[in-house]
Amino acid sequence: MTLRNLFFIACSLFFVHCTVSVAANNAEPSRQKGYNAAVAYADGFVVAGTEGKIDRLSRSGAVVKSEKFAGVEFNALVVHDQTIVAAGEMGALLISSNNGEFKPIDSGTDKTIHSLAFFSDKIIGGTDQGEIVAETGNGTFHKIPLALKGNIVSLSANVSECYGVTDAGEIIRSKDGIQWTITDFNTQYAGYYKPCVFTRVLAVDGRIAIAGKRNDGSPVLFFSTQGNVWTDRILDYTNDERQMNSPTEILNDIYYYYPEDLYFLACNNGIMMQIPSCSHCNKLIPIGTDDLRCMAFNGNVLLFAGSNYSIKAVDM
């Protein structure tokens, strides 16, 4: 499937909706089965999710190897060199080296790990109740409790800093993975932006993006160049009838495509959004009906994974 072909299926899929929310939150009663995390690995991908599933995929998205770990719900994956780390409920942390089997290791916490990042030569995890778990020099992990109101639902690092966000509208950042500063976004921008909670952060060189939703449920995307001042990015798009619309789907993941200075957003209800530098050129493209929860890029393929263990491989 190519990006050009996606526009031809938009009309037939646009009115198909489902109602599952995938925000990582303790208060969430249940989450539909499916993949919650995806990473590029070797010449393909690795995806993980509910029911203890970790699948290795070809670049086209076909499952080539599957492992299952009873009693574990996976939320996060990270890759460094030839090592893959998976994390999830109740502090579950598994590691695979050189394409070998996944083996459990002690994460140092029993809290749910929602996100992983590799930064400052260490694996870092974000958990429920505002806790960071960070790898030590001897391969063990230690807990770093932070004075946060919410759960750390996403982490992302560029070469200089690691960023995190919570489901209470907080932003954390660190230059070493140990000492963290906290910004209460809703307090800092009270009266300027509507209150919101966050679902995902992406840090690349020279820019940071944060996705979330306002208290009325509408999606929101913020940009910053240095993590100090945040700008609300317009998400309105023109539909097939050339009418201006606002998206309603939850934003679950963010990917930045350097060659075209283009952000991709994975959303609920099978919606992919393209956010270019031109604020009047946004595109909303249905590529399925299942919630798109995560993305990864390898070679010329952008892979989407989500609810019902759905996979969509898009040629770039």
N, C-alpha and C positions, 0 to 999 in steps of 0.2 A: 504494500500500500504506500503510495507517495502522497506528499502534501497536496499536490494538485488534484489527485483523485479524491481526496477527502471532501472537497467542496461539492462533489456530485452526489454524495450520500447524505448531505446535511438535511435536505428537506424530509427525507424518509425517516430520519431518526430524531428530528428536532423535538417532536411532541411526546417522545417516550421518556417517562420519568420514573425514578424510584425515590425512596424517601429515607435512605439510610444515612445517618450522620457518622463520620469516622473520626471526629475530633477525639484526641487522646485525653480522656478525662476520667478521673475516678468515679464521677457521678454517672458515667454512661452505663446504662443497665446491661446492654449487650451489643455486640458488634457482629455484623454479618460476616460469614466466613469468606476468606480471601487472602490475597497477598497484601502486606502492609509495608514492605521495604524491598528495594531493588538496588543492585550495584552492578557495574561493569566488572567483568573478571575474565582474564585471558582473552579468548576470541568470542566470548559470549557474555552471559549475565548470570547472576545469582539472585533469586527472589525468596522471600520468607514471609510467613504469615500465621494464620490461625491453625489450630489442630496440630501444632508442632511441625509444620511443613517447611522444609528448605529444599528448593529445587534449583538445579543447574540447567540453564537454557542455552540453546544455540543462539547465534546472532539473529536468526529469524524468529525466535521466540518458542521454539519447540523444546519440550522437556527432554533432556538427555540423561539426567540422573536425579533421583528423588530420595530424600531422607526424611524421616518422621520421628519426632521426639514426644512421647506421650506426656500429657499434662503441661505442655509449654505453649504459650502464645507468643509469637515473635513480633516485635515492633520495629526493629532496627537492624541494619547491616552496615559494616564499614570494611574497606579493603585497604591494606598497606602492603606493598610488595606482593608476596605470594601468600599472605595471611588474610583470611576472612574471619571476621568476628560478628556473631549474631547475638542479639539481646532481646529480652522480653519480660514477661510477667514474673513477679516475685524474685527479681534479681537474677533471672536466668541469664547466663553468659556462656556461649560456646565458641570454640575456636577451631579453625581448620587451616593447616599449613600445607603448601605445595600440592593443592588439590586433593588432600587426604580427607578422611572422615572427620566430622565435627565431634569434638570432645568437650565436656563441660569443665569450666574453671570457676573458681570462687570469685564473685564480683565484689564481695565485701558488703553487700546490702541485700535485704529481702524485699525492697521496694521495686515496683515496676519500673523498668528502664524503657523510656520512650524513644530515645535517640542516642546515636553514637557519632563521634568525630575522632579523627586522628589529628593531633596538634601537639607541637612542641615535643615530638618524639614519644608521645604517649597516647593510649586509647583513653577517651573521656566519654562518660555516659551521663545523661540527664534523666532524673527519676521523678517519681511522685514526691510531693511535699517538699519541693525545692532543694533537692540534694544532688550534688555532683559526685560521681565516683571516678577517680583518676588512677591510672596505672602508675605504679612506683618503679623504681629502678630495678627491683628484683622480680618484676612480673606480677606482683600482687596488686590489689586495688585498695585504696582507702577512701573513706567518705569525707565529703566537704559539705556540711550543711550550710545553706544560704538562707538569709532572712527574706524569704519570698512568700507571697500570698498564694501562688498557684503552683501547678506541676510544671516541670520543665519538659515541654513537649517536642522541642526541636533544638538541635545543635548544628553548627556549621562553622568551618574555619577557612580562612585564607592564609597567606604566608605569615602575616603579622599578628592576627588576633583570632580568637575563637568567640563566636556569638551564640547566644541561646535566647529562647523566648518561652513564655509561660502562657497557660490558658487563663491567666488573670491579667493579661496585658502588660507584662513586665519584660524588659530586655536586659540580659546580662552579657558581660564581655570580659575577656581576660587576655593578657599578653603571655601568660605562662601556663594556663590551665589550672592554676592553684589559687591565685588571688583573683577575685571577681568583683566587678562593680555592678551595681543594680540601678536601673532606671525604671521608675513607674511611669510608663508612657501616658496612661490616662490622667494622672495627676499633672505631669509636665505639660501636656497639651490640652488640659481642661479648658473648655470654651472655644477651642480652635478646631479640634477634631472630635467627632462623637466617640464615646467610650467604645472600646473594642477588646476582643480577646485574640490571641495569636495561635496559628496552627503550624507555621513553618518559617524557617529562616534559611537564607542562602547567602553565604559570604564568598565572593570571588575577589580577585585583585582589583582594588579601586572602587568597588561598589558592593552594597549590601541590600538585600531585598527581604521584606517580611510580609507574609500573607496572614490574613485573619478574617474576622467578621465583626461587624458592629453589633451593638446590642439589639438592633432590629433584625438581625440575621443576614443583612446584606454583606457581600464579600468586600474586602479591602486589601489594597497592596500599597506598601510604603517603600520608598527608595531612600538611600543615603550613600554618600561617597566615603565618609569617614566614621559613620556611626554616631555622630553628634546631633545632627539636624535631620529630621525625617520629613519627606514630602509625600503627600497622598497622590498616588498615580491614578489617573482617570482610567476606568475599566469599560466605559461605554463603547459599544460597537455598532456597526451598521449591519442590519439583517438583509436577507435576500430581497426584501421589498424596499430596500434603501431607507428604512426607518431606523432611527437611533434608539437602541435599547440598552438597558442595564442588566448585567448578568445577575443571577440569583443563586447560582451553585456555590457550595463551599469550595474554597481553594485548599487543596490537600498537599500539593508539592510544587516546587519551582525548579526550573532548569534554565541556565543561561547558555545560549548558543553564540559563541564568540564570532564566528565568521560573518554573521549577519546582524550582530548587536541586537539579539532577539531573545526575549524571555518566553518560555513555555510554561503554562500553568496546567496542572492536572486537577480536575474538578470532579465533583459528584455528577451522577447521571450521565457518565460517558462523555463529558464535555472537555475538550482541550481548548485553551485560549492561547493566542499568540499576541505578545505585547512588544511591539517594536519601539524604536526611539521616537517615532511619530505618534503623538497621543491621539490622533484622529484616525489611525490606521489599525486599531485593534481588530482581531478576528476571533470569533467564537465558532468552533468546528466540532460537531458531534462525531465521535469515532466509535461509538458503541452505546450501550445502555447501562452497563455496570459502572459503579463509582471508580474513578481513576485515583488511586491512593498514592502512587509513587512512580518515579521515572528514573531511568539511567540511560546513558549514551555510550555507545561503543562503535568505533568505525564510522559508518554513515547511518547508523540506526538509532533512533530514539525509541526506547521501549517503555510502554505504559503497563502497569500491573495494578490489579484492584480487586474489588469484591467478586465473589463467585470464582476466584482464581482466574480471572480474565487476564488475557495478555493481548496487547496490541503493539506490533512492531511497525514503526513509521520510517520509511526511507527518507533521508534528508537530501 
